[in-house]
């Protein structure tokens, strides 16, 4: 019997439709609440199936099987970027620009049989907005495996744009305020944490200071928030995660706004600048009585030759060590390289090497 070509074509198209629909339906969807997913950072779990990532270097990790991986994000602003690192290859991350709204992003296909891993990190910070993580999709035969052990050490950074990695992937001769060129994973803070095999919390915000900021709030309004988007009423539970080491790298913006532009009036004198820094360090000590605290500064022009700001930090720490009998607080300064913009990758690497060596020497890690 002779077959009608039109009917045969329609039959093949129908078959292809059902096959593709079946493949999509057969994908293994893993909800964000799955216990095999390992989160790190100040993450809002008010809705376990829709955790909110807002801080730089907030992360989700897992081990899995299957030939493909996709992730689902609901981004509130459309301004965030994420790294997805497969099988530990952080030299070649998949970079996801999160579009506004709930969308699924294909990360990999055709993966070899066997065990794989992924690490999702938020490259950007609170000023780019929050992102709801809605889970992952694996190939139809894929599944999550037992998570890797968490690092035994913990380190937290309180900082500004330097700590967040603002402009660190920008060209040397380019602007450094583009979200796509901000990569918190390659900031000195994250590099240091990995070198020390320590879990990281990055409590930082570009433009922020202790006394004065380029944003409409200071670190005092911000350091205790669960959510990093602006100055808000959310509250972080400090008992939920306690660091072994705290690094405070603040005062760059104070040095610019107060010392150079004279924007804070009446302008605080030297003793008031020292006192303001002491107050914040003492607050961190109150929250973390056993932590080793590194009071850092740099590597922008707050540490240039002749700047008084390293002296303020040193005076504050010296007084705390004497008055509070606190031997577990030190200073470390990253030298100004003469580069007028935010540190680039090479400077972050140098600062990380310096900080890593310092902490290893002090703590024997």
Secondary structure, 3 states (H helix, E strand, C coil): CCCCHHHHHHHHHHHHHHHHHHHHHHCEEECCCCCCCEEECCCECCCCCCCEECCCCCEEEEEEECCCEEEEEEECCCCCEEEEEECCCCCCCEEEECCEEEEEEEEECCCCCCEEEEEEEECCCHHHCCEEEEEEEECCCCEEECCCCCCCEEEEEEECHHHHCCCCCCCCCCCCCCHHHCCHHHCHHHHHHHHCCEEEEEEECCCCCCCCCCCCCCHHHHCCCCCCCCCCCCCCCHHHCCCCEEEEECCHHHHHHHHHCCCCCCCCCHHHHHHHHHHHHHHHHHHCCCCEEEEEECCCHHHCCCCCHHHHHHHHHHHHHHHCCCCCEEEEECCCCCCCCCCCHHHHHHHHHHHHHHHHHHHCC
